[in-house]
Amino acid sequence: MPRRKQTPPQHGRRRSARQRKARYLVVAVGAVTEKQYFAYLADLYDVVIDYRQKNLAPSQLAKMAVDIVAKQGTNTGVDAYQQVWVVVDVDDFHDLAQAERVLRSEPQTKLIVSNPCFEVWLLSHLERVPCSVMRTKDVEKRAKAKGLTDGSGSKQIVISALANKLDAAVDNVTRGNGVGNQEGAHPRWDASMAPWTDMPQVVAYLDEHHQRGER
């Protein structure tokens, strides 16, 4: 779907100022892969996504996000964030339930979990990730083999490999990844839920509020 372009006002006069883009915030540990992917989404949807990276546990990232939201409420010169996403992996952390409790105080903040790691979402652009691929090293190895990542530590995303595959990624997650593991009452950060990711929630929100220009 092409992006909506602004039409000139009547009588041939140009707008005096550009319409402000919607603003979002991502708070995450990932310094490369996640940052690069959210920059891709910002370009795709023509929005602003501020990315804050800290090497903190999920509960600490959640507190950081809540503090940022509270502070922006006192800054009348800056547009508020429409949504705030705390993006975390399961592989190294054990306080995800606590992080989710922290975020309940701010309705526009959401915990976005990838189990075991964010590369599950990248793989989902190409396939329904097999339930046998449950460990971080296996997910990362598969993403590299599929041509989705390269560079130092295979952390750089090959953006061209994602082109026109966002809808497929959402479908692969919601109808495929981890489906066989969802029959129990396990939280989505339980190891038995891998491979899984909440990233379709982010895409659904952006799809609802903004037009997307497929690449």
MDTraj code that builds the backbone (N, CA, C; nanometers):
import mdtraj as md
import numpy as np

residues = "MET PRO ARG ARG LYS GLN THR PRO PRO GLN HIS GLY ARG ARG ARG SER ALA ARG GLN ARG LYS ALA ARG TYR LEU VAL VAL ALA VAL GLY ALA VAL THR GLU LYS GLN TYR PHE ALA TYR LEU ALA ASP LEU TYR ASP VAL VAL ILE ASP TYR ARG GLN LYS ASN LEU ALA PRO SER GLN LEU ALA LYS MET ALA VAL ASP ILE VAL ALA LYS GLN GLY THR ASN THR GLY VAL ASP ALA TYR GLN GLN VAL TRP VAL VAL VAL ASP VAL ASP ASP PHE HIS ASP LEU ALA GLN ALA GLU ARG VAL LEU ARG SER GLU PRO GLN THR LYS LEU ILE VAL SER ASN PRO CYS PHE GLU VAL TRP LEU LEU SER HIS LEU GLU ARG VAL PRO CYS SER VAL MET ARG THR LYS ASP VAL GLU LYS ARG ALA LYS ALA LYS GLY LEU THR ASP GLY SER GLY SER LYS GLN ILE VAL ILE SER ALA LEU ALA ASN LYS LEU ASP ALA ALA VAL ASP ASN VAL THR ARG GLY ASN GLY VAL GLY ASN GLN GLU GLY ALA HIS PRO ARG TRP ASP ALA SER MET ALA PRO TRP THR ASP MET PRO GLN VAL VAL ALA TYR LEU ASP GLU HIS HIS GLN ARG GLY GLU ARG".split()
xyz = np.array([
    [0.0854, -0.1187, 0.0000],
    [0.0000, 0.0000, 0.0000],
    [0.0891, 0.1240, 0.0000],
    [0.0715, 0.2154, -0.0945],
    [0.1580, 0.3342, -0.0982],
    [0.1298, 0.4272, 0.0170],
    [0.2310, 0.5013, 0.0529],
    [0.2098, 0.6003, 0.1578],
    [0.1173, 0.7097, 0.1105],
    [0.0425, 0.7635, 0.2044],
    [-0.0449, 0.8755, 0.1722],
    [0.0388, 1.0016, 0.1584],
    [0.0232, 1.0706, 0.0501],
    [0.0998, 1.1923, 0.0271],
    [0.0114, 1.3132, 0.0537],
    [0.0718, 1.4183, 0.1040],
    [-0.0033, 1.5392, 0.1317],
    [-0.0386, 1.6096, 0.0008],
    [-0.1604, 1.6566, -0.0064],
    [-0.2018, 1.7317, -0.1244],
    [-0.1924, 1.8800, -0.0965],
    [-0.1533, 1.9587, -0.1958],
    [-0.1412, 2.1037, -0.1729],
    [-0.2755, 2.1638, -0.1357],
    [-0.2788, 2.2627, -0.0504],
    [-0.4047, 2.3288, -0.0169],
    [-0.4591, 2.4040, -0.1379],
    [-0.5824, 2.4430, -0.1302],
    [-0.6468, 2.5146, -0.2415],
    [-0.5744, 2.6448, -0.2709],
    [-0.5966, 2.6935, -0.3942],
    [-0.5389, 2.8200, -0.4410],
    [-0.3875, 2.8104, -0.4618],
    [-0.3353, 2.6841, -0.4647],
    [-0.1956, 2.6651, -0.4996],
    [-0.0978, 2.7015, -0.3903],
    [-0.1426, 2.7305, -0.2706],
    [-0.0515, 2.7675, -0.1631],
    [0.0044, 2.6422, -0.0968],
    [0.1313, 2.6470, -0.0615],
    [0.1961, 2.5348, 0.0053],
    [0.1727, 2.5439, 0.1567],
    [0.1846, 2.4281, 0.2184],
    [0.1747, 2.4274, 0.3643],
    [0.2947, 2.5001, 0.4231],
    [0.2713, 2.5726, 0.5302],
    [0.3798, 2.6474, 0.5928],
    [0.4706, 2.5584, 0.6775],
    [0.4210, 2.4415, 0.7177],
    [0.5019, 2.3519, 0.7998],
    [0.4594, 2.2080, 0.7737],
    [0.5555, 2.1159, 0.7835],
    [0.5246, 1.9744, 0.7648],
    [0.4417, 1.9227, 0.8817],
    [0.3499, 1.8342, 0.8488],
    [0.2724, 1.7709, 0.9535],
    [0.3657, 1.6863, 1.0400],
    [0.3483, 1.6928, 1.1693],
    [0.4352, 1.6173, 1.2581],
    [0.4109, 1.4681, 1.2461],
    [0.5182, 1.3923, 1.2502],
    [0.5067, 1.2472, 1.2471],
    [0.4726, 1.1947, 1.3862],
    [0.3996, 1.0849, 1.3875],
    [0.3702, 1.0186, 1.5149],
    [0.4989, 0.9685, 1.5773],
    [0.5051, 0.9734, 1.7105],
    [0.6268, 0.9359, 1.7824],
    [0.6019, 0.8119, 1.8688],
    [0.7010, 0.7237, 1.8652],
    [0.6987, 0.6019, 1.9458],
    [0.8322, 0.5885, 2.0170],
    [0.8338, 0.5067, 2.1210],
    [0.9566, 0.4826, 2.1955],
    [0.9789, 0.3332, 2.2101],
    [1.1026, 0.2909, 2.1858],
    [1.1449, 0.1539, 2.2135],
    [1.2572, 0.1596, 2.3166],
    [1.2439, 0.0804, 2.4218],
    [1.3481, 0.0655, 2.5234],
    [1.3922, -0.0804, 2.5187],
    [1.5221, -0.1037, 2.4973],
    [1.5675, -0.2402, 2.4743],
    [1.7135, -0.2574, 2.5146],
    [1.7555, -0.3837, 2.5211],
    [1.8957, -0.4164, 2.5471],
    [1.9748, -0.4185, 2.4170],
    [1.9127, -0.4690, 2.3101],
    [1.9827, -0.4896, 2.1840],
    [2.0420, -0.3617, 2.1278],
    [2.1725, -0.3654, 2.0994],
    [2.2416, -0.2468, 2.0501],
    [2.2496, -0.2422, 1.8979],
    [2.2232, -0.3539, 1.8307],
    [2.2406, -0.3580, 1.6850],
    [2.1137, -0.4072, 1.6147],
    [2.0810, -0.5354, 1.6315],
    [1.9742, -0.5975, 1.5527],
    [1.8396, -0.5296, 1.5741],
    [1.7971, -0.5180, 1.6997],
    [1.6674, -0.4566, 1.7274],
    [1.6653, -0.3103, 1.6852],
    [1.7729, -0.2393, 1.7123],
    [1.7797, -0.0981, 1.6739],
    [1.7648, -0.0819, 1.5235],
    [1.8334, -0.1666, 1.4478],
    [1.8255, -0.1588, 1.3027],
    [1.6849, -0.1937, 1.2542],
    [1.6216, -0.2922, 1.3173],
    [1.4876, -0.3314, 1.2721],
    [1.3849, -0.2224, 1.2986],
    [1.3912, -0.1575, 1.4132],
    [1.2933, -0.0531, 1.4418],
    [1.3171, 0.0710, 1.3549],
    [1.4411, 0.0938, 1.3139],
    [1.4666, 0.2001, 1.2170],
    [1.4011, 0.1661, 1.0835],
    [1.4041, 0.0395, 1.0478],
    [1.3365, -0.0088, 0.9266],
    [1.1857, 0.0143, 0.9366],
    [1.1263, -0.0169, 1.0513],
    [0.9829, 0.0052, 1.0688],
    [0.9484, 0.1534, 1.0636],
    [1.0324, 0.2363, 1.1231],
    [1.0072, 0.3811, 1.1222],
    [1.0035, 0.4333, 0.9794],
    [1.0921, 0.3850, 0.8958],
    [1.0944, 0.4261, 0.7557],
    [0.9737, 0.3708, 0.6808],
    [0.9396, 0.2466, 0.7092],
    [0.8295, 0.1803, 0.6404],
    [0.6957, 0.2490, 0.6671],
    [0.6757, 0.2933, 0.7907],
    [0.5486, 0.3547, 0.8293],
    [0.5542, 0.5074, 0.8320],
    [0.6702, 0.5629, 0.8036],
    [0.6883, 0.7083, 0.8033],
    [0.6513, 0.7683, 0.9391],
    [0.7106, 0.7117, 1.0437],
    [0.6893, 0.7592, 1.1797],
    [0.8259, 0.7790, 1.2462],
    [0.8240, 0.8348, 1.3652],
    [0.9459, 0.8499, 1.4444],
    [0.9461, 0.7429, 1.5536],
    [1.0513, 0.6635, 1.5594],
    [1.0666, 0.5655, 1.6663],
    [1.1980, 0.5947, 1.7374],
    [1.1876, 0.6544, 1.8557],
    [1.3060, 0.6797, 1.9371],
    [1.3510, 0.5482, 1.9994],
    [1.4800, 0.5217, 1.9922],
    [1.5327, 0.3947, 2.0421],
    [1.6292, 0.4221, 2.1566],
    [1.5985, 0.3685, 2.2742],
    [1.6849, 0.3839, 2.3914],
    [1.7403, 0.2463, 2.4280],
    [1.8709, 0.2344, 2.4308],
    [1.9353, 0.1063, 2.4588],
    [2.0117, 0.1129, 2.5898],
    [1.9845, 0.0156, 2.6770],
    [2.0571, 0.0041, 2.8034],
    [2.0768, -0.1438, 2.8354],
    [2.1925, -0.1773, 2.8902],
    [2.2195, -0.3146, 2.9305],
    [2.1622, -0.3378, 3.0701],
    [2.0298, -0.3505, 3.0732],
    [1.9586, -0.3673, 3.1993],
    [1.8670, -0.4888, 3.1910],
    [1.8289, -0.5401, 3.3061],
    [1.7300, -0.6472, 3.3121],
    [1.5938, -0.5931, 3.2699],
    [1.5033, -0.6786, 3.2215],
    [1.3722, -0.6331, 3.1758],
    [1.2960, -0.5482, 3.2768],
    [1.2973, -0.5850, 3.4037],
    [1.2242, -0.5047, 3.5023],
    [1.2821, -0.3651, 3.5140],
    [1.4149, -0.3535, 3.5002],
    [1.4794, -0.2218, 3.5045],
    [1.4483, -0.1416, 3.3787],
    [1.4435, -0.2098, 3.2641],
    [1.4041, -0.1421, 3.1403],
    [1.2607, -0.0918, 3.1507],
    [1.1748, -0.1722, 3.2130],
    [1.0352, -0.1323, 3.2301],
    [1.0248, -0.0071, 3.3163],
    [1.1000, -0.0023, 3.4246],
    [1.1004, 0.1162, 3.5108],
    [1.1530, 0.2377, 3.4356],
    [1.2541, 0.2159, 3.3532],
    [1.3095, 0.3235, 3.2716],
    [1.2026, 0.3788, 3.1773],
    [1.1265, 0.2898, 3.1140],
    [1.0211, 0.3317, 3.0216],
    [0.9134, 0.4117, 3.0938],
    [0.8716, 0.3636, 3.2103],
    [0.7694, 0.4333, 3.2881],
    [0.8186, 0.5719, 3.3284],
    [0.9448, 0.5827, 3.3669],
    [1.0014, 0.7123, 3.4048],
    [1.0030, 0.8091, 3.2868],
    [1.0369, 0.7587, 3.1691],
    [1.0402, 0.8430, 3.0492],
    [0.9003, 0.8959, 3.0178],
    [0.8002, 0.8099, 3.0277],
    [0.6623, 0.8513, 3.0022],
    [0.6192, 0.9573, 3.1028],
    [0.6565, 0.9386, 3.2297],
    [0.6191, 1.0353, 3.3334],
    [0.6841, 1.1706, 3.3085],
    [0.8089, 1.1708, 3.2671],
    [0.8804, 1.2956, 3.2425],
    [0.8288, 1.3689, 3.1197],
    [0.7907, 1.2942, 3.0165],
    [0.7437, 1.3609, 2.8952],
    [0.6111, 1.4312, 2.9201],
    [0.5378, 1.3874, 3.0226],
    [0.4122, 1.4529, 3.0551],
    [0.4309, 1.5948, 3.1059],
    [0.5521, 1.6267, 3.1498],
    [0.5805, 1.7620, 3.1990],
    [0.6469, 1.8497, 3.0930],
    [0.6725, 1.7927, 2.9748],
    [0.7397, 1.8666, 2.8675],
    [0.6376, 1.9017, 2.7600],
    [0.5841, 2.0210, 2.7656],
    [0.4778, 2.0607, 2.6733],
    [0.5289, 2.0899, 2.5333],
    [0.6604, 2.0964, 2.5156],
    [0.7153, 2.1271, 2.3840],
    [0.7404, 2.0058, 2.2976],
    [0.7106, 1.8859, 2.3488],
    [0.7364, 1.7627, 2.2754],
    [0.6086, 1.6809, 2.2670],
    [0.5795, 1.6285, 2.1471],
    [0.4625, 1.5427, 2.1309],
    [0.4801, 1.4142, 2.2120],
    [0.3732, 1.3697, 2.2741],
    [0.3787, 1.2485, 2.3558],
    [0.3971, 1.1258, 2.2671],
    [0.4574, 1.0227, 2.3238],
    [0.4682, 0.8956, 2.2532],
    [0.3309, 0.8296, 2.2478],
    [0.2942, 0.7817, 2.1291],
    [0.1662, 0.7128, 2.1168],
    [0.1701, 0.5750, 2.1829],
    [0.2837, 0.5080, 2.1712],
    [0.3041, 0.3796, 2.2368],
    [0.4505, 0.3692, 2.2782],
    [0.4735, 0.2927, 2.3819],
    [0.6100, 0.2650, 2.4278],
    [0.6245, 0.1137, 2.4367],
    [0.7270, 0.0613, 2.3697],
    [0.7502, -0.0829, 2.3676],
    [0.8818, -0.1150, 2.4369],
    [0.8753, -0.1999, 2.5386],
    [0.9956, -0.2515, 2.6038],
    [1.0248, -0.3870, 2.5403],
    [1.1316, -0.3933, 2.4628],
    [1.1599, -0.5092, 2.3775],
    [1.2708, -0.5926, 2.4411],
    [1.2381, -0.7172, 2.4748],
    [1.3323, -0.8021, 2.5479],
    [1.3359, -0.9436, 2.4897],
    [1.4477, -1.0099, 2.5157],
    [1.4635, -1.1515, 2.4829],
    [1.4490, -1.2340, 2.6102],
    [1.4199, -1.3613, 2.5929],
    [1.4072, -1.4516, 2.7069],
    [1.5427, -1.5097, 2.7470],
    [1.6354, -1.5190, 2.6527],
    [1.7529, -1.6039, 2.6720],
    [1.8366, -1.5732, 2.7958],
    [1.8487, -1.4480, 2.8355],
    [1.9385, -1.4135, 2.9451],
    [1.8700, -1.3648, 3.0724],
    [1.7366, -1.3611, 3.0753],
    [1.6705, -1.2935, 3.1869],
    [1.5614, -1.3788, 3.2505],
    [1.5301, -1.3445, 3.3765],
    [1.4328, -1.4235, 3.4516],
    [1.3331, -1.3359, 3.5273],
    [1.3282, -1.2072, 3.4963],
    [1.2372, -1.1190, 3.5705],
    [1.1311, -1.0587, 3.4788],
    [1.0882, -1.1347, 3.3808],
    [0.9927, -1.0827, 3.2827],
    [0.8549, -1.0597, 3.3432],
    [0.8129, -1.1466, 3.4343],
    [0.6836, -1.1263, 3.5001],
    [0.6843, -0.9963, 3.5790],
    [0.7954, -0.9671, 3.6449],
    [0.8074, -0.8425, 3.7198],
    [0.8027, -0.7227, 3.6260],
    [0.8688, -0.7340, 3.5103],
    [0.8676, -0.6257, 3.4122],
    [0.7264, -0.5967, 3.3649],
    [0.6497, -0.7009, 3.3410],
    [0.5125, -0.6820, 3.2946],
    [0.4274, -0.6152, 3.4026],
    [0.4509, -0.6489, 3.5275],
    [0.3767, -0.5845, 3.6369],
    [0.4101, -0.4358, 3.6450],
    [0.5355, -0.4013, 3.6260],
    [0.5766, -0.2606, 3.6301],
    [0.5030, -0.1798, 3.5237],
    [0.4877, -0.2369, 3.4057],
    [0.4288, -0.1637, 3.2936],
    [0.2774, -0.1471, 3.3045],
    [0.2147, -0.2196, 3.3947],
    [0.0696, -0.2081, 3.4099],
    [0.0277, -0.0695, 3.4561],
    [0.1194, 0.0057, 3.5130],
    [0.0865, 0.1393, 3.5621],
    [0.0719, 0.2403, 3.4482],
    [0.1202, 0.2053, 3.3284],
    [0.1119, 0.2944, 3.2122],
    [0.0497, 0.2177, 3.0960],
    [-0.0771, 0.2407, 3.0657],
    [-0.1468, 0.1624, 2.9638],
    [-0.0826, 0.1658, 2.8253],
    [-0.0119, 0.2763, 2.7925],
    [0.0462, 0.2839, 2.6585],
    [0.1823, 0.2159, 2.6492],
    [0.2278, 0.1527, 2.7582],
    [0.3536, 0.0793, 2.7558],
    [0.3264, -0.0701, 2.7443],
    [0.4034, -0.1383, 2.6607],
    [0.3831, -0.2805, 2.6372],
    [0.5159, -0.3548, 2.6427],
    [0.5138, -0.4742, 2.7008],
    [0.6305, -0.5611, 2.7016],
    [0.6247, -0.6506, 2.5787],
    [0.7282, -0.6428, 2.4967],
    [0.7365, -0.7215, 2.3739],
    [0.8456, -0.8258, 2.3922],
    [0.8042, -0.9502, 2.4059],
    [0.8945, -1.0597, 2.4376],
    [0.9229, -1.1433, 2.3137],
    [1.0512, -1.1775, 2.2935],
    [1.0895, -1.2754, 2.1914],
    [1.1563, -1.3922, 2.2624],
    [1.1107, -1.5118, 2.2302],
    [1.1563, -1.6322, 2.2984],
    [1.2131, -1.7313, 2.1968],
    [1.3437, -1.7604, 2.1963],
    [1.4409, -1.7161, 2.2962],
    [1.5072, -1.5816, 2.2640],
    [1.4961, -1.5349, 2.1369],
    [1.5666, -1.4130, 2.0983],
    [1.4952, -1.3447, 1.9815],
    [1.5342, -1.2212, 1.9522],
    [1.4674, -1.1392, 1.8525],
    [1.4763, -1.1981, 1.7122],
    [1.5796, -1.2773, 1.6875],
    [1.5960, -1.3355, 1.5538],
    [1.4817, -1.4292, 1.5143],
    [1.4030, -1.4759, 1.6122],
    [1.2814, -1.5516, 1.5796],
    [1.1909, -1.4681, 1.4895],
    [1.1807, -1.3379, 1.5202],
    [1.0972, -1.2488, 1.4399],
    [1.1548, -1.2318, 1.2996],
    [1.2849, -1.2203, 1.2887],
    [1.3454, -1.2101, 1.1555],
    [1.3173, -1.3359, 1.0738],
    [1.3353, -1.4521, 1.1334],
    [1.3085, -1.5777, 1.0626],
    [1.1634, -1.5879, 1.0183],
    [1.0743, -1.5310, 1.0971],
    [0.9318, -1.5398, 1.0662],
    [0.8959, -1.4677, 0.9368],
    [0.9807, -1.3795, 0.8900],
    [0.9569, -1.3158, 0.7603],
    [0.9675, -1.4162, 0.6464],
    [1.0337, -1.5285, 0.6719],
    [1.0566, -1.6277, 0.5671],
    [0.9874, -1.7607, 0.5903],
    [0.9559, -1.7913, 0.7178],
    [0.9054, -1.9254, 0.7464],
    [0.8345, -1.9300, 0.8808],
    [0.7615, -2.0373, 0.9014],
    [0.7131, -2.0707, 1.0342],
    [0.8260, -2.1440, 1.1038],
    [0.8805, -2.0827, 1.2040],
    [0.9995, -2.1367, 1.2676],
    [0.9661, -2.2692, 1.3361],
    [1.0388, -2.3750, 1.3048],
    [1.0080, -2.5060, 1.3650],
    [1.0193, -2.5027, 1.5164],
    [0.9336, -2.5759, 1.5833],
    [0.9355, -2.5803, 1.7297],
    [1.0641, -2.6430, 1.7827],
    [1.1372, -2.7118, 1.6975],
    [1.2646, -2.7709, 1.7389],
    [1.3742, -2.6659, 1.7529],
    [1.3524, -2.5461, 1.6959],
    [1.4521, -2.4392, 1.7029],
    [1.4203, -2.3554, 1.8263],
    [1.4755, -2.3964, 1.9398],
    [1.4375, -2.3358, 2.0672],
    [1.5517, -2.2615, 2.1359],
    [1.6751, -2.2868, 2.0953],
    [1.7897, -2.2241, 2.1609],
    [1.8395, -2.1043, 2.0812],
    [1.8902, -2.0057, 2.1529],
    [1.9364, -1.8829, 2.0878],
    [2.0390, -1.9108, 1.9797],
    [2.1376, -1.9927, 2.0088],
    [2.2422, -2.0178, 1.9095],
    [2.1864, -2.0840, 1.7836],
    [2.0833, -2.1677, 1.7994],
    [2.0227, -2.2321, 1.6830],
    [1.9410, -2.1325, 1.6005],
    [1.8700, -2.0421, 1.6692],
    [1.7921, -1.9401, 1.5988],
    [1.8848, -1.8465, 1.5228],
    [1.9917, -1.8014, 1.5885],
    [2.0857, -1.7101, 1.5243],
    [2.1557, -1.7761, 1.4059],
    [2.1921, -1.9016, 1.4214],
    [2.2573, -1.9754, 1.3123],
    [2.1636, -1.9890, 1.1930],
    [2.0367, -2.0153, 1.2198],
    [1.9383, -2.0314, 1.1130],
    [1.9130, -1.8990, 1.0414],
    [1.9076, -1.7890, 1.1173],
    [1.8862, -1.6569, 1.0565],
    [2.0015, -1.6219, 0.9629],
    [2.1233, -1.6542, 1.0029],
    [2.2384, -1.6280, 0.9168],
    [2.2348, -1.7145, 0.7920],
    [2.2031, -1.8430, 0.8100],
    [2.1980, -1.9351, 0.6968],
    [2.0907, -1.8953, 0.5958],
    [1.9829, -1.8329, 0.6442],
    [1.8734, -1.7900, 0.5560],
    [1.9025, -1.6547, 0.4905],
    [2.0185, -1.5966, 0.5186],
    [2.0546, -1.4686, 0.4579],
    [1.9885, -1.3482, 0.5202],
    [1.9428, -1.3613, 0.6460],
    [1.8752, -1.2507, 0.7141],
    [1.9706, -1.1630, 0.7935],
    [2.0847, -1.2193, 0.8325],
    [2.1827, -1.1439, 0.9099],
    [2.3225, -1.1665, 0.8539],
    [2.4092, -1.0699, 0.8788],
    [2.5500, -1.0838, 0.8423],
    [2.6315, -0.9899, 0.9291],
    [2.7570, -0.9650, 0.8919],
    [2.8405, -0.8723, 0.9667],
    [2.8961, -0.9319, 1.0942],
    [2.9540, -0.8475, 1.1777],
    [3.0182, -0.8895, 1.3014],
    [2.9188, -0.9571, 1.3949],
    [2.9463, -1.0818, 1.4281],
    [2.8571, -1.1552, 1.5158],
    [2.7226, -1.1857, 1.4545],
    [2.7102, -1.1656, 1.3238],
    [2.5831, -1.1868, 1.2516],
    [2.4702, -1.1070, 1.3144],
    [2.4991, -0.9833, 1.3550],
    [2.3993, -0.8988, 1.4196],
    [2.3373, -0.7967, 1.3232],
    [2.4015, -0.7720, 1.2096],
    [2.3473, -0.6775, 1.1125],
    [2.2365, -0.7438, 1.0313],
    [2.1241, -0.6741, 1.0155],
    [2.0129, -0.7274, 0.9374],
    [2.0346, -0.6982, 0.7896],
    [2.0063, -0.7955, 0.7051],
    [2.0042, -0.7749, 0.5608],
    [1.8634, -0.7248, 0.5269],
    [1.8477, -0.5957, 0.5239],
    [1.7149, -0.5348, 0.5096],
    [1.6447, -0.5809, 0.3828],
    [1.7186, -0.5982, 0.2750],
    [1.6563, -0.6389, 0.1485],
    [1.5878, -0.7747, 0.1598],
    [1.6321, -0.8586, 0.2545],
    [1.5718, -0.9908, 0.2715],
    [1.4338, -0.9830, 0.3357],
    [1.3983, -0.8666, 0.3916],
    [1.2690, -0.8495, 0.4584],
    [1.1621, -0.7908, 0.3666],
    [1.2016, -0.7459, 0.2491],
    [1.1125, -0.6685, 0.1625],
    [0.9819, -0.7418, 0.1336],
    [0.8702, -0.6725, 0.1564],
    [0.7358, -0.7218, 0.1259],
    [0.6997, -0.8514, 0.2000],
    [0.7581, -0.8705, 0.3158],
    [0.7348, -0.9958, 0.3902],
    [0.6773, -0.9716, 0.5293],
    [0.6340, -0.8511, 0.5576],
    [0.5859, -0.8213, 0.6924],
    [0.4558, -0.8950, 0.7232],
    [0.3632, -0.8987, 0.6292],
    [0.2378, -0.9703, 0.6516],
    [0.2633, -1.1197, 0.6713],
    [0.3572, -1.1738, 0.5948],
    [0.3923, -1.3157, 0.6098],
    [0.4501, -1.3427, 0.7477],
    [0.5303, -1.2491, 0.7984],
    [0.5897, -1.2657, 0.9316],
    [0.4818, -1.2730, 1.0386],
    [0.3853, -1.1831, 1.0315],
    [0.2752, -1.1832, 1.1288],
    [0.1984, -1.3152, 1.1211],
    [0.1697, -1.3583, 0.9999],
    [0.0948, -1.4837, 0.9810],
    [0.1730, -1.6030, 1.0334],
    [0.3023, -1.6058, 1.0069],
    [0.3840, -1.7181, 1.0517],
    [0.3911, -1.7272, 1.2031],
    [0.3921, -1.6127, 1.2708],
    [0.3954, -1.6144, 1.4174],
    [0.2608, -1.6571, 1.4741],
    [0.1542, -1.5922, 1.4289],
    [0.0235, -1.6150, 1.4904],
    [-0.0356, -1.7510, 1.4549],
    [0.0057, -1.8080, 1.3416],
    [-0.0499, -1.9365, 1.3008],
    [0.0503, -2.0508, 1.3042],
    [0.1769, -2.0167, 1.3285],
    [0.2764, -2.1218, 1.3212],
    [0.3675, -2.1313, 1.4402],
    [0.4528, -2.0311, 1.4601],
    [0.5571, -2.0405, 1.5620],
    [0.4998, -2.0721, 1.6989],
    [0.5471, -2.1780, 1.7581],
    [0.5096, -2.2089, 1.8955],
    [0.3671, -2.2556, 1.9152],
    [0.2899, -2.2737, 1.8079],
    [0.1486, -2.3111, 1.8239],
    [0.1349, -2.4421, 1.9003],
    [0.2240, -2.5349, 1.8709],
    [0.2168, -2.6628, 1.9403],
    [0.2464, -2.6532, 2.0879],
    [0.3064, -2.5418, 2.1299],
    [0.3428, -2.5250, 2.2705],
    [0.2435, -2.4401, 2.3481],
    [0.1417, -2.3880, 2.2820],
    [0.0533, -2.2913, 2.3456],
    [-0.0687, -2.3539, 2.4116],
    [-0.0784, -2.4847, 2.4085],
    [-0.1968, -2.5488, 2.4652],
    [-0.1954, -2.5467, 2.6176],
    [-0.0769, -2.5386, 2.6765],
    [-0.0661, -2.5335, 2.8223],
    [-0.0852, -2.3938, 2.8753],
    [-0.0711, -2.3808, 3.0051],
    [-0.0898, -2.2505, 3.0700],
    [0.0439, -2.1836, 3.0968],
    [0.1414, -2.2041, 3.0089],
    [0.2747, -2.1487, 3.0302],
    [0.2804, -2.0026, 2.9867],
    [0.3506, -1.9185, 3.0628],
    [0.3723, -1.7811, 3.0152],
    [0.4597, -1.7835, 2.8903],
    [0.4494, -1.6797, 2.8100],
    [0.5174, -1.6816, 2.6806],
    [0.6686, -1.6739, 2.6932],
    [0.7188, -1.6456, 2.8145],
    [0.8635, -1.6472, 2.8332],
    [0.9130, -1.7804, 2.8909],
    [0.8230, -1.8762, 2.9091],
    [0.8652, -2.0100, 2.9468],
    [0.9391, -2.0733, 2.8287],
    [1.0447, -2.1488, 2.8570],
    [1.1250, -2.2087, 2.7503],
    [1.0417, -2.2975, 2.6588],
    [0.9364, -2.3570, 2.7123],
    [0.8535, -2.4458, 2.6312],
    [0.7730, -2.3710, 2.5258],
    [0.7653, -2.2393, 2.5368],
    [0.6908, -2.1598, 2.4387],
    [0.7735, -2.1227, 2.3160],
    [0.9049, -2.1423, 2.3231],
    [0.9903, -2.1082, 2.2090],
    [0.9617, -2.2024, 2.0910],
    [0.9726, -2.1509, 1.9688],
    [1.0003, -2.0116, 1.9312],
    [0.8738, -1.9260, 1.9316],
    [0.8869, -1.8046, 1.9843],
    [0.7723, -1.7137, 1.9960],
    [0.8210, -1.5693, 1.9958],
    [0.7330, -1.4775, 1.9524],
    [0.7613, -1.3350, 1.9632],
    [0.6307, -1.2571, 1.9660],
    [0.6313, -1.1462, 2.0413],
    [0.5149, -1.0571, 2.0486],
    [0.5179, -0.9474, 1.9427],
    [0.6150, -0.9498, 1.8516],
    [0.6290, -0.8422, 1.7542],
    [0.5046, -0.8176, 1.6685],
    [0.4190, -0.9184, 1.6419],
    [0.2960, -0.8881, 1.5693],
    [0.2099, -0.7809, 1.6360],
    [0.2201, -0.7651, 1.7685],
    [0.1458, -0.6597, 1.8374],
    [0.1917, -0.5213, 1.7910],
    [0.3213, -0.5070, 1.7715],
    [0.3762, -0.3798, 1.7244],
    [0.3265, -0.3508, 1.5836],
    [0.3333, -0.4508, 1.4963],
    [0.2898, -0.4334, 1.3588],
    [0.1408, -0.4025, 1.3519],
    [0.0611, -0.4719, 1.4328],
    [-0.0834, -0.4484, 1.4333],
    [-0.1152, -0.3048, 1.4712],
    [-0.0450, -0.2518, 1.5714],
    [-0.0701, -0.1133, 1.6125],
    [-0.0323, -0.0167, 1.5005],
    [0.0829, -0.0362, 1.4414],
    [0.1274, 0.0535, 1.3345],
    [0.0361, 0.0426, 1.2122],
    [-0.0082, -0.0780, 1.1808],
    [-0.1000, -0.0956, 1.0678],
    [-0.2315, -0.0219, 1.0913],
    [-0.2775, -0.0237, 1.2144],
    [-0.4051, 0.0402, 1.2462],
    [-0.3960, 0.1918, 1.2386],
    [-0.2803, 0.2463, 1.2741],
    [-0.2686, 0.3908, 1.2859],
    [-0.1937, 0.4606, 1.1722],
    [-0.1261, 0.3837, 1.0869],
    [-0.0466, 0.4453, 0.9822],
    [-0.0494, 0.3604, 0.8566],
    [-0.0403, 0.4272, 0.7420],
    [-0.0285, 0.3553, 0.6158],
    [0.1141, 0.3078, 0.5977],
    [0.1259, 0.1940, 0.5315],
    [0.2553, 0.1313, 0.5142],
    [0.2961, 0.1336, 0.3661],
    [0.4191, 0.1725, 0.3401],
    [0.4740, 0.1631, 0.2056],
    [0.5597, 0.0403, 0.1953],
    [0.5139, -0.0639, 0.1256],
    [0.5904, -0.1874, 0.1165],
    [0.7183, -0.1659, 0.0389],
    [0.8221, -0.2342, 0.0834],
    [0.9528, -0.2256, 0.0172],
    [0.9895, -0.3595, -0.0425],
])
top = md.Topology()
chain = top.add_chain()
for i, resn in enumerate(residues, 1):
    res = top.add_residue(resn, chain, resSeq=i)
    for name in ("N", "CA", "C"):
        top.add_atom(name, md.element.get_by_symbol(name[0]), res)
traj = md.Trajectory(xyz[None], top)
